């Protein structure tokens, strides 16, 4: 860096000195020049008395400059920076001034690695965005199975977090699926304070609002969520039903009406927790002790409990004024629908009666609003540029997608009561079963109900003539049904065509447990005698992908011997030596190991379980396993997705890989590409293959125990069906572009049931695309035709050569 202030400082002081000297010199010369002309100035200077005066003035001026210079320097230095005062003003060299460049100081590398910058996994964590509402419900052993379950069923699905708190010593059996936190202290008056301590340890900085209530309060969860969405969390707010305290200036809130606290108020309550415990009264209820604690926090913040914020009212009702056994008027239901909480319920059925009444009333209001919107849209439509053409049935739903060209046209699938036709590019007809059959039956029943509602139950029965359906990603599943209806009045069959739409609902994010990409992946590679020549390429891929990068993986190679002679001859000796080379080359971090099993006549599905059991004995239940095959290309992206998509006790992952076609059928020239390129001409995603899987050992062992408990045989179902039928976790299937596999002929021996049919289907479609196979057949047919023509020409030539000359002459 260049010190500009130093340059200006040196220049300023030099100017001060030179100005002093030359001032006296110019003064003396001026006096001389007054007495002589410009041409005789020098002569006059040499022979006149003023010359003596000049010399004396010059000497006096030099001496005086030496005396005055230090004082002038001090005067100039006042206007300079401290760093500029310490520089050297007179450089030693006589050339141009060269600025001094000061390099930026660098920290010496001591050989240690710089710690990586760790950022949160989710953006809202880094930005400090919090969840909206945490709800705490106080319960006890007597009411947790009744009112506690009722509160959970009516509210839990509408809020972000709802947790029940109670003493643990009161009851050892809790309702299944109820989020309960129990405390070992048997003193009931301490439950609120233990709850506050629990919230401060886990959720204080994770939520904007905190809500407390007892299990005797019916909470309008949707109203409560809407309320907190419209109130700023930056304020110190204590919201509920105001109750007087000993301090006339401070009001606290009643627990039966629900208490809503903003995060800053909750932080003050946590800070006063020790005071609250010391001043608690064992003989009083938990509501009274909590009220005392909140009063202390309100006094510290100089606030009171309020029931209105920004023109929003916190409405509360009591159950004593309600008669749930008889019908209510519209005005009563309207008043109740505005309430956030309705308290003091003693019986569990009252929760469900009130919940049903309010839900039906809300649905009625929604239908009324929808009818009003439809009417308004119908009135506005003629005023639009498109006129009434802009009205698309059903009104209010996204119109159908308009295709840009023939390739964007959505195909209608034709179906009957028993079969569906041309539902994909590979099948002409398929039997209706499973969810497809349920879908058709449900839509037929809906069509009959709607027709009877419109025509006053004229049609007792019907039959389907033609059916069409298509899925539009913009609006949902559309149906066209041609129905033959039996009419009660005319006693004849009448025919009608109906259009139905199953619209798409709002997209919801399924809550999943938090997982990371740091888990160790145990790769399982079974090797059979016919695959020993191709397994070395898998080792090369594993070394390039995992060993060199230091990825947290462990490769287990399982050698399968089909006979005793193979084991005696050790047909895998070369592969074992290769594994030893990799282990010696990479001693730390990622490792490779191997084991061997005897097939003992087992094949297909049974043999796969023999391999899995051999691995399960060597791993802990918390180990993550990814089942691989020879010819598979490994990638870090695929392994990370296996880590993220596999959750212990929650989800297993069966990726859909991209299988390459047979190279000599799809490529014309050698050498064939070593890397698989994803395209319709090089391979396909095989949705009928389930050999690749990612799961935890604990989930596998649990599914096996469930199968044995149900009296099933392990070899009768494959691994996919084992998880689907004998475990309650999610089975996740998705296309995986980073899972690429080289061509090989599928071995379907020993497979049973669905696995055998899927294997045969994959084997039939694994050679090449239909267009490629058709072209090969066409080219081969052309070659046959050319060969046949050539043979015919040769035969014709031989016959002509054998004919006599007179036979070739023209007659």
C-alpha positions, -999 to 999 in steps of 0.1 A, spaced: 0 0 0 12 36 -8 13 61 21 -1 93 4 -2 112 37 36 107 40 41 123 5 20 153 14 38 157 47 73 157 32 63 181 5 47 205 30 77 208 52 101 212 23 79 241 10 81 258 44 119 257 45 125 268 9 100 296 12 119 311 42 153 311 25 141 325 -8 121 352 8 152 369 21 171 364 -11 144 378 -33 141 408 -10 178 416 -14 178 412 -52 147 434 -54 165 462 -36 195 459 -60 174 460 -91 157 491 -81 190 511 -86 201 495 -119 185 485 -151 180 449 -161 212 448 -183 235 464 -157 221 446 -127 250 423 -124 276 450 -127 258 471 -102 256 442 -79 294 436 -81 307 473 -77 281 490 -56 277 492 -19 243 474 -20 263 443 -29 277 443 5 242 447 18 231 418 -3 257 395 10 250 405 45 213 401 40 219 367 24 240 355 53 215 369 78 186 353 60 203 319 59 211 321 96 176 333 104 161 304 84 181 279 104 168 294 136 131 298 126 128 265 106 121 242 137 92 265 148 78 265 113 80 227 111 61 224 144 34 247 130 30 226 98 30 193 116 -2 203 134 -21 196 102 -5 162 95 -15 127 107 6 110 133 18 84 108 30 112 85 51 129 111 75 99 115 84 95 78 117 106 63 111 138 43 143 139 23 150 107 4 186 98 -2 184 93 -39 182 123 -64 158 107 -88 120 108 -89 101 99 -58 93 62 -56 63 52 -35 67 25 -9 45 -5 -14 35 -22 18 22 -57 12 -9 -70 30 2 -90 60 -6 -127 57 -10 -153 84 18 -179 83 6 -214 75 15 -236 105 6 -268 86 -29 -271 101 -60 -272 80 -83 -243 81 -116 -252 97 -144 -254 71 -173 -230 72 -202 -249 86 -236 -235 74 -270 -247 86 -287 -273 64 -319 -253 60 -322 -216 49 -347 -207 75 -322 -217 102 -296 -194 89 -321 -165 85 -335 -171 120 -370 -179 108 -390 -196 135 -420 -219 136 -452 -201 145 -469 -218 174 -461 -243 202 -491 -256 222 -488 -270 257 -517 -290 272 -518 -298 309 -534 -332 316 -533 -359 343 -538 -397 346 -575 -395 350 -583 -375 319 -554 -382 295 -572 -412 279 -605 -393 275 -602 -355 272 -565 -357 262 -573 -380 233 -602 -357 223 -580 -326 222 -554 -344 202 -579 -358 176 -596 -324 171 -565 -301 170 -532 -319 164 -536 -321 126 -542 -283 124 -512 -270 143 -475 -272 140 -466 -286 175 -489 -299 202 -475 -316 233 -492 -329 265 -475 -326 299 -483 -346 330 -467 -363 360 -451 -396 351 -457 -414 384 -495 -412 380 -500 -436 350 -477 -461 333 -500 -467 303 -505 -439 278 -526 -437 247 -508 -448 215 -498 -419 193 -504 -392 219 -474 -368 222 -469 -368 260 -440 -356 281 -440 -370 316 -422 -357 347 -409 -379 376 -419 -354 402 -453 -364 417 -462 -329 429 -490 -317 406 -484 -280 413 -449 -283 398 -462 -295 364 -464 -259 349 -428 -251 361 -414 -284 347 -432 -275 314 -416 -241 312 -382 -256 319 -388 -282 292 -398 -255 267 -368 -234 276 -344 -263 270 -359 -274 236 -382 -249 220 -377 -214 234 -358 -201 203 -377 -222 178 -412 -207 180 -427 -173 179 -457 -180 201 -465 -203 230 -500 -214 241 -510 -230 274 -543 -247 281 -558 -275 301 -573 -306 286 -608 -294 295 -606 -266 270 -618 -271 234 -594 -252 212 -603 -239 178 -569 -247 163 -576 -231 129 -588 -199 145 -558 -198 168 -534 -202 139 -551 -175 120 -550 -152 150 -512 -155 155 -506 -151 118 -520 -115 120 -502 -104 152 -466 -91 153 -443 -112 175 -420 -83 182 -444 -70 208 -446 -81 245 -480 -97 245 -499 -117 270 -533 -127 255 -562 -145 270 -591 -139 293 -581 -111 317 -583 -119 354 -577 -94 383 -547 -98 406 -536 -83 438 -519 -55 418 -548 -34 405 -527 -22 375 -519 -57 363 -542 -84 349 -532 -120 344 -548 -147 322 -571 -176 330 -558 -211 320 -592 -224 312 -596 -198 284 -561 -205 271 -530 -183 274 -511 -170 245 -475 -156 250 -452 -140 226 -416 -152 226 -401 -122 244 -427 -126 272 -419 -164 274 -382 -155 278 -390 -133 308 -411 -161 323 -382 -185 319 -358 -160 336 -383 -158 366 -386 -195 369 -367 -198 401 -388 -171 417 -420 -189 405 -409 -222 421 -400 -205 454 -434 -188 456 -455 -217 444 -482 -230 467 -485 -268 469 -521 -268 479 -532 -247 449 -539 -259 414 -514 -257 386 -536 -230 370 -532 -208 401 -494 -213 402 -490 -206 366 -511 -174 370 -488 -162 398 -458 -168 376 -473 -149 346 -482 -120 369 -445 -116 379 -435 -115 343 -462 -90 335 -450 -67 363 -414 -69 350 -425 -59 315 -452 -35 327 -479 -52 307 -512 -69 314 -533 -97 300 -554 -84 271 -581 -99 248 -578 -76 219 -548 -68 197 -548 -47 165 -586 -49 162 -584 -87 166 -604 -101 195 -595 -132 215 -631 -146 219 -637 -172 247 -668 -191 257 -677 -215 285 -695 -248 280 -721 -241 307 -740 -218 284 -742 -244 256 -768 -271 250 -751 -296 227 -778 -322 228 -803 -300 208 -799 -281 176 -785 -246 178 -796 -215 160 -777 -197 133 -768 -169 156 -755 -192 183 -733 -211 158 -721 -178 143 -711 -166 178 -694 -199 186 -675 -199 153 -657 -167 163 -644 -182 195 -607 -192 198 -613 -214 229 -643 -229 247 -636 -241 281 -646 -262 311 -657 -294 294 -661 -324 317 -671 -351 293 -653 -364 263 -684 -368 240 -690 -331 243 -657 -324 225 -668 -344 195 -704 -330 195 -691 -294 195 -664 -302 169 -690 -318 146 -714 -288 149 -687 -263 142 -672 -283 113 -706 -287 96 -713 -250 101 -679 -241 86 -685 -263 56 -719 -247 51 -703 -213 51 -676 -224 26 -703 -238 2 -721 -205 4 -690 -186 -4 -682 -209 -33 -717 -204 -47 -713 -167 -45 -680 -168 -63 -694 -190 -90 -723 -165 -95 -698 -136 -96 -676 -153 -121 -706 -161 -143 -716 -124 -143 -681 -112 -151 -674 -137 -179 -693 -118 -207 -672 -87 -200 -639 -105 -206 -622 -104 -240 -631 -141 -246 -666 -137 -235 -685 -168 -223 -658 -190 -238 -637 -182 -208 -661 -202 -186 -647 -237 -183 -664 -264 -163 -662 -267 -134 -661 -229 -127 -632 -219 -104 -610 -248 -114 -579 -243 -135 -588 -248 -172 -574 -278 -191 -539 -275 -205 -537 -263 -241 -512 -283 -260 -486 -263 -280 -482 -291 -305 -492 -327 -311 -465 -340 -287 -481 -321 -258 -515 -336 -263 -527 -355 -232 -540 -390 -242 -574 -403 -230 -573 -439 -216 -603 -460 -225 -616 -484 -199 -645 -508 -191 -656 -524 -159 -629 -550 -162 -600 -537 -183 -581 -506 -193 -567 -501 -228 -535 -483 -239 -526 -468 -205 -490 -466 -215 -467 -470 -245 -460 -506 -239 -493 -523 -232 -524 -527 -252 -548 -540 -226 -545 -545 -189 -569 -559 -163 -583 -534 -138 -570 -541 -103 -558 -525 -71 -561 -487 -69 -572 -484 -105 -602 -506 -99 -611 -487 -67 -608 -454 -87 -632 -466 -114 -657 -480 -89 -656 -448 -68 -662 -425 -99 -691 -447 -111 -707 -445 -77 -702 -407 -75 -718 -403 -110 -749 -423 -100 -753 -403 -67 -750 -370 -85 -776 -380 -112 -800 -392 -85 -796 -360 -66 -804 -340 -98 -833 -362 -110 -849 -372 -77 -837 -408 -74 -850 -419 -108 -821 -443 -115 -818 -474 -92 -790 -490 -112 -768 -484 -142 -741 -501 -164 -710 -486 -179 -708 -486 -217 -676 -466 -223 -652 -448 -200 -624 -424 -206 -599 -408 -182 -568 -387 -184 -546 -369 -159 -540 -332 -164 -512 -319 -141 -528 -285 -140 -563 -296 -127 -565 -333 -118 -580 -365 -131 -608 -360 -157 -634 -387 -165 -660 -391 -193 -686 -419 -187 -712 -432 -211 -739 -447 -189 -770 -468 -195 -794 -459 -167 -826 -477 -158 -854 -452 -153 -881 -459 -127 -907 -437 -144 -904 -449 -180 -892 -484 -171 -867 -481 -199 -830 -476 -203 -818 -441 -210 -783 -431 -220 -763 -402 -207 -728 -390 -209 -714 -374 -178 -681 -355 -172 -664 -357 -138 -633 -342 -124 -612 -352 -94 -594 -319 -87 -559 -316 -72 -558 -304 -36 -533 -282 -20 -497 -295 -20 -487 -305 15 -452 -312 27 -450 -346 45 -431 -342 78 -401 -364 78 -374 -369 105 -341 -350 101 -313 -369 84 -278 -359 73 -253 -370 47 -227 -381 72 -239 -417 78 -217 -445 68 -230 -465 39 -223 -502 39 -223 -514 3 -233 -550 -2 -220 -567 -34 -230 -603 -40 -207 -620 -66 -217 -652 -84 -194 -675 -104 -207 -661 -137 -199 -625 -126 -163 -629 -114 -149 -615 -147 -169 -582 -144 -164 -575 -107 -130 -558 -112 -146 -529 -130 -168 -524 -100 -137 -522 -78 -122 -496 -101 -154 -475 -99 -154 -479 -61 -118 -468 -58 -123 -437 -80 -156 -427 -63 -151 -436 -27 -115 -445 -18 -98 -415 -34 -125 -390 -21 -125 -405 14 -163 -410 14 -176 -427 45 -184 -461 29 -175 -497 36 -177 -523 8 -187 -559 17 -181 -584 -10 -200 -617 -6 -187 -646 -28 -213 -672 -36 -201 -708 -41 -225 -730 -59 -206 -763 -51 -180 -777 -29 -155 -780 -58 -157 -743 -65 -148 -735 -29 -120 -761 -29 -105 -746 -62 -111 -711 -49 -124 -696 -81 -123 -661 -66 -86 -662 -57 -77 -634 -82 -105 -611 -68 -94 -617 -33 -58 -607 -41 -72 -576 -58 -91 -567 -26 -59 -572 -6 -41 -547 -29 -68 -521 -23 -67 -526 14 -30 -521 15 -32 -490 -7 -59 -474 15 -52 -484 50 -71 -456 67 -107 -445 61 -127 -464 36 -122 -502 36 -131 -533 16 -137 -567 31 -151 -600 19 -169 -631 31 -182 -662 14 -214 -683 16 -226 -716 2 -257 -715 -19 -267 -750 -7 -291 -754 -36 -308 -720 -28 -314 -697 -58 -331 -665 -66 -351 -651 -36 -338 -676 -11 -302 -669 -20 -307 -631 -16 -317 -637 20 -287 -659 26 -265 -631 15 -284 -605 36 -282 -626 67 -245 -631 63 -241 -593 62 -265 -587 91 -244 -608 114 -214 -586 109 -231 -552 113 -249 -534 141 -287 -527 138 -280 -490 132 -260 -497 100 -272 -484 67 -270 -510 39 -271 -503 1 -275 -535 -20 -255 -533 -52 -249 -554 -83 -220 -561 -106 -220 -537 -135 -232 -508 -114 -215 -473 -117 -211 -457 -84 -214 -420 -77 -213 -397 -47 -246 -382 -56 -263 -416 -55 -248 -425 -22 -259 -392 -7 -294 -396 -19 -294 -431 -4 -284 -415 29 -311 -388 27 -339 -411 15 -334 -439 40 -346 -432 75 -344 -457 103 -378 -469 114 -395 -446 89 -385 -452 53 -366 -475 29 -354 -466 -5 -357 -487 -37 -342 -466 -65 -352 -470 -102 -319 -473 -121 -310 -467 -157 -301 -500 -175 -280 -499 -206 -291 -518 -237 -269 -545 -253 -239 -525 -268 -236 -546 -300 -272 -539 -308 -273 -502 -304 -237 -491 -315 -223 -496 -350 -186 -492 -343 -160 -503 -318 -149 -494 -292 -182 -491 -273 -185 -462 -248 -173 -470 -213 -196 -445 -196 -234 -449 -198 -252 -419 -214 -288 -414 -204 -309 -413 -235 -338 -433 -250 -314 -449 -275 -288 -461 -250 -311 -476 -223 -342 -473 -201 -354 -469 -166 -365 -503 -155 -395 -498 -131 -398 -536 -127 -364 -541 -110 -362 -541 -72 -327 -555 -68 -312 -522 -56 -323 -512 -22 -312 -490 7 -323 -499 43 -312 -501 79 -304 -535 94 -328 -530 123 -357 -525 99 -347 -556 80 -345 -577 111 -379 -564 123 -396 -572 91 -382 -608 93 -396 -612 128 -430 -600 116 -429 -624 87 -420 -653 111 -447 -643 135 -473 -643 107 -463 -678 98 -448 -668 64 -419 -684 47 -389 -661 40 -382 -674 5 -418 -668 -8 -415 -629 -9 -386 -608 -21 -371 -579 -1 -395 -553 -15 -426 -573 -6 -411 -580 28 -410 -543 37 -444 -536 21 -463 -564 37 -445 -569 71 -434 -534 81 -453 -501 87 -426 -478 72 -427 -460 39 -413 -477 8 -399 -449 -14 -396 -456 -51 -380 -429 -74 -361 -426 -106 -324 -423 -98 -304 -408 -127 -270 -414 -110 -277 -452 -107 -265 -465 -141 -260 -502 -148 -242 -520 -176 -262 -545 -197 -264 -581 -185 -290 -609 -190 -313 -612 -160 -313 -645 -143 -348 -654 -133 -341 -688 -118 -355 -694 -84 -377 -663 -83 -414 -666 -74 -446 -646 -77 -443 -610 -87 -405 -611 -87 -405 -638 -114 -429 -620 -137 -410 -587 -132 -377 -604 -140 -391 -620 -172 -405 -586 -183 -372 -569 -177 -353 -596 -196 -376 -592 -226 -372 -554 -227 -335 -552 -219 -319 -558 -253 -328 -526 -271 -356 -502 -279 -384 -513 -301 -374 -490 -329 -338 -503 -328 -349 -539 -328 -373 -532 -357 -344 -516 -376 -322 -545 -369 -349 -570 -381 -354 -548 -412 -316 -547 -420 -313 -584 -414 -343 -591 -437 -326 -570 -464 -295 -590 -461 -314 -622 -464 -332 -609 -495 -299 -598 -511 -284 -632 -504 -314 -649 -519 -312 -628 -550 -275 -635 -553 -281 -673 -550 -309 -671 -576 -286 -652 -600 -258 -678 -595 -283 -706 -601 -296 -689 -632 -261 -684 -645 -252 -721 -640 -284 -731 -658 -277 -709 -687 -241 -723 -690 -255 -758 -692 -279 -750 -720 -269 -760 -757 -260 -731 -780 -290 -739 -803 -313 -735 -773 -301 -699 -768 -307 -689 -804 -337 -669 -813 -363 -687 -832 
